Amino acid sequence: MDTYTFHINTYDLAFFASIFIGLTFILLLWFTKRINQTANRFLALAMVTIVFWIARILGIDIRLSAYIANWSRWLLQFSLALGPLIFFYVLKITRPEYKFRYKDLLHFCPLLLELGAQALEIRDSINTGAATYETPAFRQLNPFLQLLAFVSVAIYLYLAHRQIESFYRRLKFNGGDRYLHELRWLHNLLVGFGLLWLLWIPFTAADYLYYHHQFGVDAHRPLYLLLVVIIIWMAAAAYLRAEPGVRAESPSFLKPPLPAAMKQKGTWLKRAVQANRYYQDPELSLSLLAEKLDLSPHELSRIINTVLKKSFNDFINEYRVAEVIRKMQDPAYDHITLLGIAYDAGFNSRTTFHRIFKQLTGKSPAEYKSEQKKGIPSYNLEHHLQFTSVISNHEITPKWFHQKLNRNMMIKNYFKLAFRGFWRHKLFTLINIIGLSIGISAFLVIYLIVHYDFTFDKFHKDSDQIYRVVMNISSQGHKNYSSGVPAPLTEAIKSQATGIEEITPVYTLSPHFVYIDKDKIAQKRFKDQDRITLADQQYFKIFNYVWLAGSSLHALDAPSQVVLTSRQARLYFPSLTYHEMIGKVVTYDTLKTTVSGVVETPTENTDFTFHDFISFTTATTDKSLATGLHINTWNNIFSGSEVFIKLAPGTPATGVVKQINTIFSKSNPTDKGVKGFADNVELVLQPLNDIHFNADYNIFDFSSPASKTSLYGLLAIAIFLLLLACINYVNLTTAQAAQRAKEIGIRKTLGSSRLQLVVQFLSETFLITFFAVCISVLLAPIVLKMFADVISPNIHANMLRPDIVFFLLILTIVVSVLSGFYPAIVLSGYKPVLVLKNQAQSDSNKTRNAWLRKSLTVSQFVVAQFFIMATILVSKQIYYVLHKDLGFKKDAILVIRAPWNVSKVSSNKILMNDFRLMPQVALVSLGDEPPSSDTYNRTQGIYNDGKKEIITREVVIEHGDENFIKVYQLKLLAGRNIQESDTLKGVIINNTYAKLLGFTTPRDAVGKQLGGGFAPRGKTANIIGVVADYNQRSLHSPIYPSAIIPAGGKWGMITLHVSLKPETAGGNEWKTAIANMGKAWKKVYPDDDFDCHFYDDTIARFYDEEQHTSTLLSWATGFSILISCLGLLGLAIYTTNQRTKEIGIRKVFGASVAQIVALLSTELISLILLAFIIVTPIAWYAVNKWMQSFADHVAISWWVFVVSGAGMLLTGLFTLSFRTIRAGMANPVKSLRNE
């Protein structure tokens, strides 16, 4: 039985909802009888094209082809009909009398092209078995159809806009401007739809320029959803609103017939002004009101002057005063100040309000309000205002709209004032935007990097209950960690332990070839496929996968069955559907399997990137496979043999660990297996969320862990850079406070509250932050490309992901508050009386604000100098580890490893002899691993000095022939080299091992006998030589006891070590040698690719993480210096501006340019020196902690700190010189002229 599992995300649910709502409105618009039913049916058809379009996108997104094989052949694309249908809907609304004619069908002719293209896609789909959207015809024709649809909809939206304009022009004046806005709702929705439609241009540009046509459907989902919302909104409005295009009979009083009596016109005018509240517009003028009423200014002026006997200003101000009085008497407005009420009523000046109010009432607003509180009736205006009552049902706009309009106008004014301020202080605004852009860009990029690693395997259900069984092995003080466990452990735990819900073995395989039986004649072959594993059905119960074909309950029950991921299945069987793949044969070398299921390739971040899952029962029934993989052997540990368990709800992990260790102890005697060479073996449970980060246990053989320390360090860098940018903003904003002091004083005098001022200043910060975020969004893809060698290639700057959008929104708010809150509090706290008397001392060096600015500036340079010092010291350590003498030669050595599954000693000897004959080759050695590598063999050594037995639990083993020491130039301290005649009885040890055995000199060790893993049971090996110590691993690890034994057997003679002769200047001898080696290789191993690498590259890869850290630190240093210097430049500009007259006076009295520069620079340079004093011990402590992770590291030299401080000082002086020298050279006459 096939099990179908839908994989639906939030967008898919939104699309389902939009389809349901769309179908509902389609039925309502089509069948509801209305005067405009024909127009509504055009809109319903447009809705049908949108619903079909969304249904197709949804089907692709949820992989509907896995459930309904041929659904993609349904005709669901009619995008070229969308534009004409919208146009004819608008045409029937604006011209109800229009009759649809046969020639109008020509508008839908392009739809035939689209249907023809779909026919070609369906033909290809039938021929290949693929979905229509995966056919060659679709890939070739779809871009053209998309462009055609874009142009078509854009043109028809423009024509619809022209139709609405034509509708307005045809209307004659009938009762004010009421009918001028009859189709405003439709026009606004069409404009919104058009703007969203035009977003295809930047989307396509971004896809082409940054993502190289890899954008995918996911990036367009928000745009699709917004387009659907707009079209549904249009349908809802069309159905629920009063039918447009139908004229209602206008009340007779709204407009007198022309020519009408002037008195009737005056009555109409008063009612129209009151009903529409035109007087609330503070910018209202005679011409503007005439335009609103569709009258000429002359005619309006004649009505006001002749009929109403007053001027235009008096006429409007009477309504405004009446509005103020009404709100005074309404308790709902008690919380608003008189000035606020006046502004709401349309006054734009406090003085004008008081003057007009007193002129019309005889009292000031305050007196009038106090009399109201005392109960004194005072409602008659001096000019005896006469307002004719207006029927409430005739009110065109509800009251709440005007209150909202005033609030919107206030917000609009906030932003208008902000833009004016930015333009007035362009340089400071530019510095702030650049500083914030750098900080936010760094933070955004680091967020993408950190978010990528911290989301690994978070999507599995009950992930907190999933663990891996791992081993901790202790031997003579050394701790080793293994993710591999004995293969029989799975069945033992399953049968004996309690509290475990599911358990599964995972055994990694690496077949040389994978064969796909295409037919009896042709056969497809894939080479060196990794990520293939043995697993059972419980694997899919522990880890979440979406099943596309096959049974999710029994697909891996039987032997010789395999489950493929969708991507791998497409690689093996590109022309088949997932259901047709079931039963096909896949052969791994000689292991023949049958496809029993297909699961979707995980799209989320995961370390479980297996793509072939072979049933574990295959190994239990195949004796040769079971023997080769030690399936039934407790004594063998292989890193590819892993066990995963899922605990039952409520089961503590500690209890299960005890049970597992008890089971392991029973099955492993103390003197056998892993316990035979270890002092202590402990099995523990590693949580799933620790696998991606724990370097002690490898993830799988094809993955490497991330470093939480590095990620937290990156986050710290991001926070520091963001704080630097925020500090910049705070410094520059508070430094400019004096320039805005009078503005703030006047605002407070006119009635602005402190809260209003805070909102104003925060809105300015928000605008600058918004601009900086927009710039950062554009910069992020560029920055990620710059770090392409440092970060994972799977990290992409997809800014339309919901989590990224939400992060940017939160980041904008947080940065706005961090940067703007303190300056807003400072600026809004000025006292108007002191400010207007020029007694605001914001620029004094003794104020609290000035001290805060200095403290923040010092903080900036503390961070910048910390990055400089850390970068220099980290780079120095990396240079040291890459160039240190490790005890062996690493340059000009090629390491060539034979294919492990087909390697033969005889074949490798043939290669060795061929290589030796090449003129560019100096020496060739045959063995296993080089002296220092990521992987190494180890064994137990036993030495008996006649008094006691010395057991060394862990001795690193190297296999090599007589040339091994010569190729790597290992220094022989005593004894002799390995000879061709030597057998396993001879062994060379290193000096560390000789000392561990108790020998005072290397010569004393020669001739002694070693037992344990060096010789068969009961026999010993002879120490024939002692070599100087060399590092077996990176400098993070100490030097271990090691031994070199004569090469022998398949695994001991699998690697060729080739020492090349020095290359001449400008020569290509090495390139020629490698090419000749490749030819020789193909003669011996024709089915395998020749692969070689220089040994020094291997050593360099030991320190990839440190080199990445150094790169990131270098960039962080550059960013921090740039941000700090921008802030320093801004403060220098402010200081010189504030002290312009002082500089002029000093120059008049004979001060030189050098003295002026020294005067202006001294204070700011002292801040840099103070930062140096603070940061030096902090940087020393942090770098010293980092150095402790190395067993061998450089000394932390004092000169590094001096050079860092001097470099920062010179950079600061250079930055200041741009402004200070200019100020010192300025003509004092110009600075003193306005005195």
BALO-440838 format. One record per residue (C-alpha): residue in three letters; z, x, y. Coordinates in steps of 0.25 Angstrom, whole numbers, plus 5000, padded with zeros to 4 digits. Each point is the difference from the previous one (the first is absolute). Example, Ala and Ser with C-alpha at 12.3 -4.5 7.8 and 13.67 -1.06 7.14 Angstrom:
<recs>
ala503150494982 ser499850065014 
</recs>
This chain:
<recs>
met500050005000 asp499650055014 thr501150005010 tyr499549985015 thr500950055011 phe499749975014 his500350125010 ile500249935013 asn500550065013 thr500449935014 tyr498650005005 asp499549934988 leu501049895001 ala499649995015 phe498549984995 phe500449904990 ala500749925011 ser498950015009 ile499049954989 phe500949884998 ile500149975014 gly498650025003 leu499549914989 thr501049895005 phe499450015014 ile498650004994 leu500249864994 leu500749955012 leu498950045009 trp498949954991 phe500549864996 thr500849965012 lys499249905008 arg499950055015 ile499149995011 asn499850154999 gln499949994985 thr498650074999 ala500650125008 asn501250004992 arg499150014987 phe499350135006 leu501450065002 ala500449954986 leu498850084994 ala500450125008 met501349994994 val499449994986 thr499350145003 ile501350065004 val500849944988 phe498950054990 trp500050145007 ile501550014998 ala500049954986 arg499050114997 ile500950115006 leu501249944993 gly499250004987 ile499750155001 asp501450035005 ile500749944988 arg499050054990 leu499549864996 ser498950064991 ala501150044990 tyr500349854999 ile498749935003 ala498950094995 asn498849965009 trp500749945012 ser499350105009 arg498749934997 trp500449885007 leu499349975014 leu501250025010 gln499350085011 phe499449925011 ser500450095012 leu498749995007 ala500249855001 leu501350015007 gly499550045014 pro499049885001 leu501049904994 ile501050045011 phe498949995011 phe499549864995 tyr501549955000 val500150045015 leu498749945003 lys500449874994 ile501350005008 thr499450035013 arg498749924998 pro500449884991 glu498649945002 tyr499350124994 lys499349974987 phe499950104989 arg498550034997 tyr499250064989 lys499650125008 asp501550035002 leu500050044986 leu499350135004 his501450055005 phe500450004985 cys498850084995 pro500850135000 leu500849944989 leu498850014991 leu500150155001 glu501549994996 leu499749914988 gly498950094996 ala500950125000 gln501049934992 ala498949964990 leu499750154998 glu501550034999 ile500149904989 arg498850064993 asp500650135000 ser501349954995 ile499449934988 asn499250134996 thr501250095002 gly501249914997 ala500750055012 ala500549905011 thr499049975011 tyr500850085010 glu499950124992 thr498550004998 pro499050105006 ala499449885007 phe501349965007 arg500250155005 gln498650015006 leu499949865006 asn501549965004 pro500050105012 phe498749945006 leu500549854997 gln501450045007 leu499250055012 leu499249885001 ala501149914999 phe500850075011 val498849995009 ser499749854996 val501449965003 ala500150085013 ile498749935005 tyr500449864997 leu501450025005 tyr499350045013 leu499149885000 ala501249914997 his500750065013 arg498749975008 gln500149854995 ile501449985005 glu499650065013 ser498849915001 phe501049884997 tyr500950045011 arg498850015010 arg499549864996 leu501349945003 lys500249935014 phe501350005007 asn500849894994 gly501550005003 gly500350145003 asp499850124990 arg500549924988 tyr498750004993 leu499750145004 his501050044989 glu499649904990 leu499450104990 arg500950125004 trp500750004986 leu498650014994 his499550115009 asn501350084998 leu499949994985 leu498650055000 val500350115009 gly501250044991 phe499149994988 gly498950085007 leu501050115004 leu500550014985 trp498550004996 leu499750125009 leu501250084993 trp499050034989 ile499450115009 pro501350085001 phe500349974985 thr498650054996 ala500150125009 ala501350044995 asp499549984985 tyr498850095003 leu500750115009 tyr501350014993 tyr500049944986 his498650034996 his499749864995 gln501349994992 phe500749905009 gly500049894989 val500349855001 asp501550035002 ala499850055014 his499249885004 arg501049904995 pro500749985014 leu498749975006 tyr499549904990 leu501349935001 leu500049995015 leu498549955000 val500549894990 val501249965008 ile499049985012 ile499049924993 ile501249914994 trp500649995014 met498649955005 ala499949904989 ala501449955002 ala499849995015 ala498749924998 tyr500749904990 leu501349985008 arg499550005015 ala499449895007 glu498550004998 pro499450095010 gly498749975006 val500449855002 arg500349965014 ala501349915002 glu500049915012 ser500750075011 pro501149935008 ser499449955013 phe501050085009 leu499650134995 lys498750015007 pro499449905010 pro498649974999 leu499150085010 pro499949975011 ala501449955000 ala501049975011 met500850135005 lys501349934998 gln499749984986 lys499650144998 gly501350055006 thr500849914990 trp499250064989 leu500250145005 lys501649995001 arg500049944986 ala499150114994 val500850115006 gln501349944995 ala499549974986 asn499450134998 arg501150085007 tyr499050095007 tyr501150045010 gln500750084990 asp498950115001 pro500650105010 glu498550055002 leu499549865004 ser499049995012 leu499149905006 ser498850054993 leu500750024986 leu500549855001 ala498649955004 glu499550074988 lys501049944991 leu499749865006 asp498550035000 leu499949975015 ser499550095011 pro501050075008 his499549935012 glu500149864994 leu501450034995 ser500550055013 arg499449885007 ile500849914990 ile501350075003 asn499850015015 thr499449865003 val500849914990 leu501350084997 lys500150055015 lys500550144996 ser499650144996 phe499750054987 asn501350084999 asp500949895004 phe499349914990 ile500350094989 asn501450055004 glu500549865001 tyr499749994985 arg500750134997 val501249965008 ala500149874993 glu499950074987 val501250095004 ile500849885004 arg499749934987 lys500550124992 met501250025009 gln500549864996 asp499650034985 pro501250064992 ala499050064990 tyr499750105011 asp501450045004 his499850144993 ile498850045009 thr500250065014 leu499549935012 leu498950115001 gly499649984986 ile499849855002 ala499250035013 tyr499150104992 asp499849894989 ala499649905011 gly498950105005 phe500750085011 asn499750145000 ser501050055011 arg501449985002 thr499850005015 thr498949905000 phe500949914990 his501250005010 arg499149975012 ile499249894994 phe501249934993 lys500850005013 gln498849955008 leu499949884991 thr501449974997 gly500850065012 lys500950084991 ser499950134992 pro499949994985 ala501450044998 glu500649905010 tyr499149894994 lys500550034986 ser501550015004 glu499849865006 gln499549954987 lys501250054993 lys500949935010 gly499249874997 ile499449995014 pro498749934999 ser498950085006 tyr498749974994 asn499249965012 leu499150115005 glu499850025015 his498549984999 his500249874992 leu499250044987 gln499349884994 phe499750024985 thr499249894993 ser500649984986 val499150054989 ile499949934987 ser500650104990 asn498949974990 his499050055010 glu500750145000 ile498950104996 thr500950114996 pro501549994994 lys501150055008 trp500450104990 phe498750075002 his500350035014 gln501350074997 lys499350084989 leu498950035010 asn501050065010 arg500750084989 asn498650054996 met499750045014 met501350075001 ile499750084988 lys498650025005 asn500650065013 tyr500950094992 phe498750074994 lys499349995013 leu501150085007 ala500050104988 phe498650035001 arg500150025015 gly501150104997 phe499250074990 trp498850025009 arg500950045012 his500750114991 lys498850044991 leu500450144997 phe501449964995 thr499449884992 leu499050094993 ile501150104997 asn500949894994 ile498849944992 ile499650144994 gly501450034997 leu500349874993 ser498650004993 ile500350144994 gly501449964995 ile499549864995 ser498850064993 ala500950114993 phe501049894996 leu498949914995 val499350104992 ile501350054994 tyr500449854997 leu498749994992 ile500350134992 val501549964997 his499649854997 tyr499050044990 asp501050084992 phe501249915001 thr499249884995 phe499650064987 asp500349904988 lys500749905009 phe499249894995 his500549994985 lys500949894997 asp501550044999 ser499650145003 asp501550035002 gln500249984985 ile498950094996 tyr500450144995 arg499450124994 val500850084989 val500050155003 met500750124995 asn501050105008 ile500050134992 ser501150115003 ser499950144995 gln500950125004 gly500249945014 his498549965002 lys499649865001 asn498749944995 tyr499449865002 ser499049934991 ser499449875001 gly499550014986 val500949964988 pro499850004985 ala499049894996 pro500949934990 leu501049975011 thr499349875004 glu500249934986 ala501450054999 ile500449945013 lys499349874997 ser500749994987 gln501450055004 ala500349985015 thr500449875007 gly499849955014 ile498550045000 glu499049895003 glu498750084998 ile499750144995 thr498750074999 pro499550144997 val498950075008 tyr499350124994 thr499050075009 leu498750044993 ser498950095005 pro498749984991 his498950095002 phe498949904999 val500049855001 tyr498849934994 ile499449865003 asp499149944989 lys498949955009 asp499149974988 lys499650064987 ile499150105007 ala500650045013 gln501550035002 lys500750025013 arg501050125001 phe501150035010 lys500750135001 asp501450045002 gln500649875004 asp501450005003 arg501049895003 ile499949954985 thr501349964993 leu500549944988 ala500949885003 asp500449874994 gln499949855005 gln501450025006 tyr499450095010 phe499349885007 lys501449924999 ile500750115008 phe498950035010 asn499249905008 tyr498549994997 val499049895002 trp499249964988 leu498649985001 ala499649984985 gly500750014987 ser501449964996 ser501150045008 leu501049984989 his499350064988 ala498950105005 leu500750124995 asp500649954988 ala499050054990 pro499650144997 ser498750065006 gln500049915012 val499950045015 val500249935013 leu499250045012 thr500249995015 ser498949935007 arg499550125007 gln499950084987 ala499449884993 arg498950005010 leu499850154998 tyr499849984985 phe499349875000 pro499349985014 ser499149894996 leu501049914992 thr501049905005 tyr501550024997 his499949894989 glu498850074994 met500750134999 ile501049954990 gly499650054986 lys499250125005 val500350144994 val500650125008 thr500250134992 tyr500950115005 asp499550124993 thr500149954986 leu501049895003 lys499249874999 thr500649885007 thr499649865004 val500149945014 ser501149884999 gly500349985015 val499650035014 val501150005011 glu499750025015 thr500150145006 pro501350005008 thr499750005015 glu501450035004 asn500650145001 thr500450044986 asp500250134992 phe499649924987 thr498550025002 phe499749994985 his498749944997 asp499950004985 phe501149944992 ile499950034985 ser500949924991 phe501250094996 thr499949954985 thr498750085000 ala500850124999 thr501049954990 thr498949964990 asp499150135003 lys500750114992 ser499250115007 leu500349955014 ala501449984997 thr500150144995 gly499350065012 leu500949925010 his501350024992 ile500249855000 asn501050004989 thr500750135004 trp501450015007 asn499950155001 asn498850015009 ile500049965015 phe498749985008 ser499949975014 gly499049894998 ser500949924991 glu500849915008 val500849874999 phe500249895010 ile501049894999 lys500449875007 leu501449975000 ala500549854998 pro500549935012 gly501450055003 thr500050114991 pro500650135006 ala499250134998 thr501250084996 gly500349924988 val498650024995 val500050155003 lys501250014991 gln499349934988 ile498750085002 asn500850134999 thr500749964988 ile498749964993 phe499450145004 ser501250074995 lys500049934986 ser498550044999 asn500150145005 pro500950104993 thr500650105009 asp499350124994 lys498649945000 gly498949965009 val500350005015 lys501550024997 gly499750134993 phe499750075012 ala500849925011 asp501550005003 asn500049865004 val498949884999 glu500349875008 leu499049885000 val500149925013 leu499349895007 gln499150035011 pro499849875010 leu498549965002 asn500150035015 asp500550144997 ile498850044992 his499050025012 phe501050095007 asn500850084990 ala499350144998 asp501050034988 tyr499249914991 asn498550005001 ile499449865002 phe498950024990 asp499150114997 phe499049965010 ser500949975012 ser501050075009 pro501249955007 ala500249985015 ser501250065007 lys501049915006 thr500550115008 ser498750035006 leu499849855003 tyr501349995007 gly499750125008 leu498749945004 leu500749875004 ala501050095008 ile498850075007 ala499349865003 ile501349955006 phe500250135008 leu498649995006 leu500149855003 leu501450035007 leu499350115008 ala499049915005 cys501049895003 ile500850115008 asn498850035008 tyr499849865004 val501549985004 asn500050135008 leu498749975008 thr500449865002 thr501450035005 ala499550115008 gln499049915007 ala501249905003 ala500150035015 gln498649975002 arg500249854995 ala501449995007 lys499549925011 glu499149914991 ile501349974992 gly500849975013 ile499049905005 arg499949934987 lys501549994999 thr500049955015 leu499049894996 gly500849954989 ser499650084987 ser501150014990 arg500350134993 leu499549944987 gln498749975007 leu499950145004 val500350054986 val498949914994 gln499050055011 phe500350154997 leu500049984985 ser498749935001 glu499450125007 thr500650094988 phe499449904990 leu498650015006 ile500150165000 thr500549994986 phe498949914996 phe498950095006 ala500650124992 val500149924987 cys498549965002 ile499650155002 ser500950044988 val499349904991 leu498750075004 leu500650144998 ala500649974987 pro498850014991 ile499650135007 val501450064998 leu499949964985 lys498750074999 met500650125006 phe501150004989 ala499149974989 asp500350134993 val501549975001 ile500149864996 ser499649914989 pro498549955001 asn500549864997 ile500749995013 his499149925010 ala500249955014 asn499749854997 met500649945013 leu499749864996 arg501050004988 pro501149905003 asp501150104998 ile499350105010 val499849895010 phe501449964999 phe500550145001 leu499150025012 leu500649885007 ile501550044997 leu499650145004 thr499549955013 ile501349925003 val500950114996 val499350115008 ser499949905012 val501549984999 leu500450144998 ser499150055011 gly500249895010 phe501449944999 tyr500850115007 pro499050015011 ala499949855002 ile501650005001 val500050115010 leu498949955008 ser500549865000 gly501450055004 tyr499750045014 lys500749935011 pro499149945011 val500950035012 leu500050154997 val498550014996 leu499549935012 lys500950095009 asn499350124992 gln501450044994 ala499550004986 gln500350134994 ser499249994987 asp499450145003 ser501350075002 asn500350114990 lys501449964999 thr499849854996 arg500249964986 asn498549974998 ala499650145004 trp501050064990 leu499549904989 arg498650055003 lys500450144998 ser500749974987 leu498849934995 thr499150125004 val500950104993 ser499949914988 gln498550015000 phe500050155001 val501150014989 val499149924990 ala498750085005 gln500750144998 phe500649954987 phe498649984995 ile499550135005 met501150084993 ala499949924987 thr498550025000 ile500050155002 leu501150024990 val499349914989 ser498750075003 lys500750134998 gln500649964987 ile498749954995 tyr499350135004 tyr501150074992 val499849934987 leu498550015000 his500050155003 lys501350044993 asp499850104988 leu500349914988 gly500050114990 phe498649984996 lys498650015005 lys499449865005 asp498850045007 ala498650004995 ile500449944986 leu499349884994 val500749914991 ile499149934990 arg500749904990 ala499249964987 pro499949854997 trp501349974992 asn499449914990 val498850084996 ser500650145003 lys499850104989 val500550155000 ser498750054995 ser499249935011 asn501050055011 lys499850144994 ile498549995002 leu500249965014 met501050115003 asn499050104994 asp498849945008 phe500950015013 arg500350144998 leu498650045000 met499849955014 pro499950105010 gln500849935010 val501249994990 ala501150105000 leu500949954988 val500149874992 ser501349964993 leu500149894990 gly501449924999 asp500649875005 glu500649985014 pro500050105011 pro501350075004 ser500449895010 ser499549854998 asp500549865001 thr500149994985 tyr500650104990 asn500550014986 arg501550044997 thr500850034988 gln501450044996 gly500350154998 ile501150064991 tyr500450145001 asn501150074992 asp500650135005 gly500950024988 lys501249945006 lys499649865005 glu498849915000 ile499449985014 ile499249875000 thr499049975012 arg499749865000 glu498850005009 val499050124999 val498649985007 ile498950044990 glu498750065004 his498850034990 gly499150115003 asp499250114994 glu500050155004 asn499249975013 phe501049905005 ile500950105007 lys498850075005 val499349885006 tyr501349965008 gln500550145002 leu501449974995 lys500850135001 leu500550054987 leu501450065001 ala500250054986 gly499350004987 arg498649974997 asn498949895002 ile499649904990 gln498950064990 glu498949934993 ser500750034987 asp501349945004 thr500449874994 leu501149905004 lys501050104996 gly499850085013 val500549945014 ile500150055014 ile501249945008 asn500350015015 asn501150075007 thr500849885003 tyr500049974985 ala500450144997 lys501250005009 leu500449864994 leu500050064987 gly501050115005 phe499150125001 thr500350095012 thr498650065000 pro498649954996 arg499950114990 asp501249964993 ala499349874996 val498850064993 gly500149994985 lys501049895000 gln499849884991 leu500049865005 gly500149874992 gly499949855003 gly498749955004 phe499350145000 ala499950014985 pro500049904988 arg501349964995 gly500850124994 lys499150105007 thr500050085013 ala499150055010 asn500050155006 ile500150025015 ile498950105002 gly500050005016 val500749955012 val499249965013 ala500649995014 asp500449865004 tyr498949905006 asn500149865005 gln499749904989 arg499949885009 ser500149985015 leu501050075009 his500849875000 ser500450054986 pro500850124995 ile499450104991 tyr500249964985 pro500250094988 ser498650014994 ala499250064989 ile498650044997 ile499549994986 pro498750044994 ala498949895001 gly499849924987 gly499649864995 lys499249905007 trp501049975011 gly500350145003 met498650045002 ile499549895008 thr499950065014 leu499150115005 his500550095012 val498950075007 ser500250115010 leu498850025009 lys499650135006 pro500150015016 glu498949935007 thr499150085009 ala500049965015 gly499049885002 gly499750004985 asn500049884990 glu500450084987 trp501149904997 lys499149885002 thr499050074990 ala501150024990 ile500549865000 ala498649954998 asn499850094988 met501349964994 gly499649865001 lys498750034993 ala500850074989 trp501049884999 lys498949904998 lys499550084988 val501449994993 tyr500449875006 pro498749925003 asp500749865001 asp501150055010 asp499950045015 phe500350145004 asp501350005009 cys500650125006 his501050025011 phe500550125008 tyr501450034996 asp500550025014 asp499649865003 thr500949954989 ile501250085007 ala499649945013 arg500149864994 phe501550024997 tyr500249985014 asp499149895004 glu501249915004 glu500550115009 gln498650035006 his499949855003 thr501450005007 ser499550125008 thr498749925004 leu500849885004 leu501050085008 ser498950075007 trp499549875005 ala501349945003 thr500350135008 gly498749985008 phe500349855002 ser501450025005 ile499650125009 leu498949915006 ile500949885002 ser501150095006 cys499050075009 leu499449875005 gly501449955003 leu500350135007 leu498749995008 gly500449865004 leu501450045005 ala499450125007 ile499049915008 tyr501149905003 thr500950125005 thr498950055009 asn499749875005 gln501549975004 arg500250145006 thr498650005008 lys500750015013 glu501050104996 ile498950094995 gly499349985013 ile501250045008 arg500350124992 lys498650055001 val500149985015 phe501250095000 gly499350114992 ala500149974985 ser499050064992 val499249934988 ala500850084990 gln501349955006 ile499549865000 val499650014986 ala501350064996 leu500849895007 leu499249894993 ser500150064986 thr501450055000 glu500649874996 leu499049964990 ile500050144993 ser501549994999 leu499949884992 ile499150074990 leu501050124999 leu501149904998 ala499249934988 phe499850144994 ile501550035000 ile500249864993 val498950014990 thr500150144995 pro501249984991 ile499549864995 ala498650064996 trp500750124993 tyr500949914992 ala498849914996 val499150114996 asn501050074992 lys500349884992 trp498549994997 met499950144996 gln501149984990 ser499049934991 phe499350144998 ala500650104990 asp499450115009 his499749985015 val499950075013 ala501150035010 ile500249915012 ser499750105011 trp500649985014 trp498750045006 val499449874995 phe500949925009 val499850095012 val498549994998 ser500149844999 gly500849995012 ala499150095008 gly498849934996 met500649875004 leu500450065013 leu498650055003 thr499449874996 gly500949935010 leu499750105011 phe498549984998 thr500249855000 leu500850005013 ser499050105007 phe498949895000 arg500949925010 thr501050105006 ile498950105005 arg499249895006 ala501249955007 gly500450145005 met498650025006 ala499949875007 asn499849995015 pro501449975006 val499349935012 lys499549894990 ser501449984994 leu500749995014 arg499049925007 asn500649874998 glu501350045006 
</recs>
